[in-house]
Amino acid sequence: MSKRTLIGIVESAKMTQTVIVKVGSIKVHPKYHKRFQVTKKYPAHNELADIKAGDRVEIEESKPYSKTVNWNVVKKLES
């Protein structure tokens, strides 16, 4: 089974090994067909030491690291 991967921007890197990644997507209203943007925040485990707030990263679904952390930072795409 393949793991889901998402691309987002790091919103907070204040915790020691966890970052908060904001992922945006575009949805369409079922009746009015207007497009709107929704965002969701994912706590992700971070073993890379050089990630700061504002960086663009790729995260992938993984085993649970804690009660809320189920994602892992794979790589840093942009600063």
DRENNUDO-846326 format. One record per atom (N, C-alpha, C): residue number from 1; x, y, z; residue in one letter; chain. Coordinates in Angstrom, 3 decimals, decimal comma, m for minus. Atoms other than C-alpha are relative to their C-alpha. Layout:
N
NODE    i         X         Y         Z  aa  ch
NODE  NUM         X         Y         Z   A   A
...
//
This chain:
79
NODE    i         X         Y         Z  aa  ch
NODE    1     0,840    m1,170     0,000   M   A
NODE    1     0,000     0,000     0,000   M   A
NODE    1     0,889     1,238     0,000   M   A
NODE    2    m0,818    m1,207     0,079   S   A
NODE    2     1,426     3,378    m0,975   S   A
NODE    2    m0,427     0,995     1,075   S   A
NODE    3     0,256    m1,005    m1,026   K   A
NODE    3     1,700     6,171     1,554   K   A
NODE    3    m0,402     1,302    m0,660   K   A
NODE    4     0,416    m1,300     0,526   R   A
NODE    4    m0,028     9,490     1,003   R   A
NODE    4     1,096     1,016     0,238   R   A
NODE    5    m0,957    m1,085    m0,160   T   A
NODE    5     2,239    12,467     0,441   T   A
NODE    5    m0,704     1,315    m0,271   T   A
NODE    6     0,560    m1,329     0,153   L   A
NODE    6     1,356    16,142     0,764   L   A
NODE    6     1,134     1,020    m0,025   L   A
NODE    7    m0,982    m1,079     0,041   I   A
NODE    7     3,227    19,377     0,075   I   A
NODE    7    m0,633     1,214     0,665   I   A
NODE    8     0,525    m1,151    m0,716   G   A
NODE    8     2,813    22,333     2,396   G   A
NODE    8     1,103     0,900     0,506   G   A
NODE    9    m0,923    m0,987    m0,535   I   A
NODE    9     4,441    25,257     4,163   I   A
NODE    9     0,040    m0,140     1,516   I   A
NODE   10    m0,168     0,126    m1,448   V   A
NODE   10     5,861    25,013     7,687   V   A
NODE   10    m0,500     1,273     0,654   V   A
NODE   11     0,560    m1,146    m0,692   E   A
NODE   11     3,848    27,272     9,943   E   A
NODE   11     0,689     0,232     1,339   E   A
NODE   12    m0,638    m0,137    m1,300   S   A
NODE   12     5,551    26,563    13,270   S   A
NODE   12     1,056    m1,083     0,141   S   A
NODE   13    m1,084     0,953    m0,247   A   A
NODE   13     8,864    24,924    14,151   A   A
NODE   13     0,543     0,190     1,411   A   A
NODE   14    m0,421    m0,318    m1,357   K   A
NODE   14     8,958    25,733    17,877   K   A
NODE   14     0,229    m1,236     0,862   K   A
NODE   15    m0,193     1,228    m0,770   M   A
NODE   15     8,805    22,130    19,115   M   A
NODE   15     1,310    m0,663    m0,414   M   A
NODE   16    m1,325     0,554     0,250   T   A
NODE   16    11,937    19,984    19,266   T   A
NODE   16     0,042    m0,877    m1,248   T   A
NODE   17    m0,035     0,892     1,161   Q   A
NODE   17    11,125    17,245    16,729   Q   A
NODE   17    m1,316    m0,011    m0,766   Q   A
NODE   18     1,291    m0,067     0,673   T   A
NODE   18     7,702    18,329    15,471   T   A
NODE   18    m0,164     1,363    m0,650   T   A
NODE   19     0,336    m1,246     0,681   V   A
NODE   19     6,657    20,950    12,926   V   A
NODE   19    m1,475    m0,044    m0,383   V   A
NODE   20     1,382    m0,110     0,445   I   A
NODE   20     3,192    22,182    11,981   I   A
NODE   20     0,033     0,435    m1,462   I   A
NODE   21    m0,016    m0,255     1,440   V   A
NODE   21     2,657    22,050     8,201   V   A
NODE   21    m1,413     0,354    m0,443   V   A
NODE   22     1,292    m0,436     0,519   K   A
NODE   22    m0,181    23,982     6,554   K   A
NODE   22    m0,106    m0,407    m1,462   K   A
NODE   23     0,217     0,506     1,353   V   A
NODE   23    m1,527    22,270     3,428   V   A
NODE   23    m1,291     0,608    m0,537   V   A
NODE   24     1,169    m0,620     0,611   G   A
NODE   24    m3,915    24,105     1,114   G   A
NODE   24    m0,505    m0,812    m1,182   G   A
NODE   25     0,595     0,655     1,159   S   A
NODE   25    m6,321    22,684    m1,431   S   A
NODE   25    m1,185     0,832    m0,470   S   A
NODE   26     1,117    m0,737     0,579   I   A
NODE   26    m9,067    24,014    m3,695   I   A
NODE   26    m1,175    m0,956    m0,154   I   A
NODE   27     1,221     0,804     0,102   K   A
NODE   27   m12,620    22,673    m3,447   K   A
NODE   27    m1,032     0,779    m0,800   K   A
NODE   28     1,072    m0,610     0,782   V   A
NODE   28   m15,729    23,354    m5,507   V   A
NODE   28    m1,311    m0,198     0,757   V   A
NODE   29     1,294     0,091    m0,676   H   A
NODE   29   m19,095    24,159    m3,940   H   A
NODE   29    m0,958    m0,840    m0,841   H   A
NODE   30     0,828     0,916     0,801   P   A
NODE   30   m21,601    21,460    m4,961   P   A
NODE   30    m1,177     0,675    m0,725   P   A
NODE   31     1,152    m0,635     0,631   K   A
NODE   31   m24,503    23,813    m5,736   K   A
NODE   31     0,393     1,192    m0,865   K   A
NODE   32    m0,305    m1,246     0,687   Y   A
NODE   32   m22,941    27,116    m6,764   Y   A
NODE   32     1,241    m0,073    m0,890   Y   A
NODE   33    m1,168     0,260     0,847   H   A
NODE   33   m19,794    25,697    m8,434   H   A
NODE   33     1,073     1,073     0,130   H   A
NODE   34    m1,055    m0,984    m0,244   K   A
NODE   34   m17,611    28,404    m6,919   K   A
NODE   34     1,180    m0,711     0,643   K   A
NODE   35    m1,209     0,606    m0,557   R   A
NODE   35   m14,031    27,448    m6,146   R   A
NODE   35     0,449     0,798     1,205   R   A
NODE   36    m0,505    m0,672    m1,183   F   A
NODE   36   m12,664    28,215    m2,702   F   A
NODE   36     1,150    m0,811     0,581   F   A
NODE   37    m1,204     0,624    m0,542   Q   A
NODE   37    m9,463    27,486    m0,845   Q   A
NODE   37    m0,233    m0,387     1,449   Q   A
NODE   38     0,054     0,476    m1,381   V   A
NODE   38    m9,340    25,410     2,323   V   A
NODE   38     1,409    m0,409     0,410   V   A
NODE   39    m1,310     0,386    m0,512   T   A
NODE   39    m6,313    24,796     4,519   T   A
NODE   39    m0,194    m0,905     1,195   T   A
NODE   40     0,010     0,903    m1,138   K   A
NODE   40    m5,546    22,112     7,060   K   A
NODE   40     1,421    m0,087     0,539   K   A
NODE   41    m1,310     0,064    m0,635   K   A
NODE   41    m2,701    21,854     9,557   K   A
NODE   41     0,288    m1,434     0,421   K   A
NODE   42    m0,433     1,345    m0,355   Y   A
NODE   42    m0,777    18,618    10,034   Y   A
NODE   42     1,248     0,086     0,873   Y   A
NODE   43    m1,250     0,117    m0,752   P   A
NODE   43     1,706    18,018    12,871   P   A
NODE   43     0,842    m1,124    m0,600   P   A
NODE   44    m0,864     0,988     0,651   A   A
NODE   44     4,673    16,172    11,357   A   A
NODE   44     1,297    m0,163     0,779   A   A
NODE   45    m1,270     0,302    m0,656   H   A
NODE   45     7,723    14,480    12,852   H   A
NODE   45     1,139     0,518    m0,870   H   A
NODE   46    m1,079    m0,647     0,739   N   A
NODE   46    10,915    16,287    11,883   N   A
NODE   46     1,341    m0,451     0,561   N   A
NODE   47    m1,348     0,376    m0,401   E   A
NODE   47    14,361    14,711    12,064   E   A
NODE   47     1,046     0,872    m0,680   E   A
NODE   48    m0,919    m0,918     0,669   L   A
NODE   48    15,922    17,261     9,692   L   A
NODE   48     0,149     1,247     0,868   L   A
NODE   49    m0,246    m1,099    m0,937   A   A
NODE   49    17,551    20,031    11,717   A   A
NODE   49    m0,128     1,376    m0,638   A   A
NODE   50    m0,067    m1,305     0,651   D   A
NODE   50    17,471    22,803     9,099   D   A
NODE   50    m1,352     0,546    m0,447   D   A
NODE   51     1,323    m0,460     0,417   I   A
NODE   51    13,697    23,300     8,768   I   A
NODE   51    m0,467     1,115     0,930   I   A
NODE   52     0,494    m1,153    m0,741   K   A
NODE   52    12,303    26,689     9,819   K   A
NODE   52    m1,393     0,351    m0,500   K   A
NODE   53     1,322    m0,466     0,423   A   A
NODE   53     8,941    28,423     9,584   A   A
NODE   53     0,119     0,691    m1,352   A   A
NODE   54    m0,010    m0,580     1,338   G   A
NODE   54     8,136    29,418     6,006   G   A
NODE   54     0,589    m0,901    m1,062   G   A
NODE   55    m0,572     0,929     0,971   D   A
NODE   55     9,947    26,492     4,357   D   A
NODE   55    m1,107    m0,853    m0,620   D   A
NODE   56     0,933     0,889     0,696   R   A
NODE   56     8,112    24,383     1,785   R   A
NODE   56     0,542    m1,414     0,103   R   A
NODE   57    m0,457     1,366    m0,255   V   A
NODE   57     8,297    20,670     2,664   V   A
NODE   57    m0,997    m1,006    m0,563   V   A
NODE   58     0,849     1,123     0,390   E   A
NODE   58     6,933    17,319     1,575   E   A
NODE   58    m0,130    m0,913     1,203   E   A
NODE   59     0,235     0,896    m1,131   I   A
NODE   59     5,319    15,139     4,257   I   A
NODE   59    m0,674    m1,262    m0,506   I   A
NODE   60     0,637     1,256     0,383   E   A
NODE   60     4,225    11,513     4,082   E   A
NODE   60    m0,595    m0,666     1,225   E   A
NODE   61     0,693     0,701    m1,073   E   A
NODE   61     1,881     9,405     6,149   E   A
NODE   61     0,911    m1,078     0,576   E   A
NODE   62    m0,893     0,965    m0,630   S   A
NODE   62     3,661     7,200     8,678   S   A
NODE   62    m0,675    m0,586     1,235   S   A
NODE   63     0,502     0,581    m1,239   K   A
NODE   63     3,254     5,268    11,877   K   A
NODE   63    m0,240     1,120     1,014   K   A
NODE   64     0,222    m1,045    m1,001   P   A
NODE   64     1,950     7,222    14,886   P   A
NODE   64     1,240     0,212     0,861   P   A
NODE   65    m1,120    m0,357    m0,859   Y   A
NODE   65     4,780     9,042    16,644   Y   A
NODE   65    m0,489     0,400     1,383   Y   A
NODE   66     0,615    m0,371    m1,265   S   A
NODE   66     2,454    10,359    19,363   S   A
NODE   66    m1,510     0,002    m0,215   S   A
NODE   67     1,454    m0,030     0,104   K   A
NODE   67    m1,237    10,999    19,968   K   A
NODE   67    m0,481     0,752    m1,239   K   A
NODE   68     0,460    m0,831     1,126   T   A
NODE   68    m1,496    13,655    17,240   T   A
NODE   68     0,902    m0,074    m1,223   T   A
NODE   69    m0,964    m0,036     1,099   V   A
NODE   69     1,597    13,140    15,049   V   A
NODE   69    m0,022    m1,311    m0,772   V   A
NODE   70     0,071     1,185     0,862   N   A
NODE   70     0,997    10,692    12,167   N   A
NODE   70     0,676     0,242    m1,344   N   A
NODE   71    m0,659    m0,353     1,249   W   A
NODE   71     3,091    12,360     9,438   W   A
NODE   71     1,479     0,179     0,251   W   A
NODE   72    m1,449    m0,116    m0,095   N   A
NODE   72     6,816    12,496     8,724   N   A
NODE   72     0,483     0,923    m1,119   N   A
NODE   73    m0,575    m0,891     1,002   V   A
NODE   73     8,823    15,202     6,927   V   A
NODE   73     0,985    m0,799    m0,851   V   A
NODE   74    m0,854     0,770     0,898   V   A
NODE   74    10,436    13,579     3,864   V   A
NODE   74     1,171     0,847    m0,469   V   A
NODE   75    m1,080    m0,852     0,496   K   A
NODE   75    12,379    16,455     2,336   K   A
NODE   75    m0,450     1,446    m0,045   K   A
NODE   76     0,213    m1,436     0,084   K   A
NODE   76    12,711    20,199     2,182   K   A
NODE   76     0,075     0,391    m1,472   K   A
NODE   77     0,053    m0,368     1,408   L   A
NODE   77    11,722    21,651    m1,195   L   A
NODE   77     0,554     1,404    m0,253   L   A
NODE   78    m0,442    m1,381     0,166   E   A
NODE   78    12,294    25,420    m0,822   E   A
NODE   78     0,163     0,651     1,351   E   A
NODE   79    m0,124    m0,789    m1,236   S   A
NODE   79    13,380    27,910     1,807   S   A
NODE   79    m0,933     1,185    m0,043   S   A
//
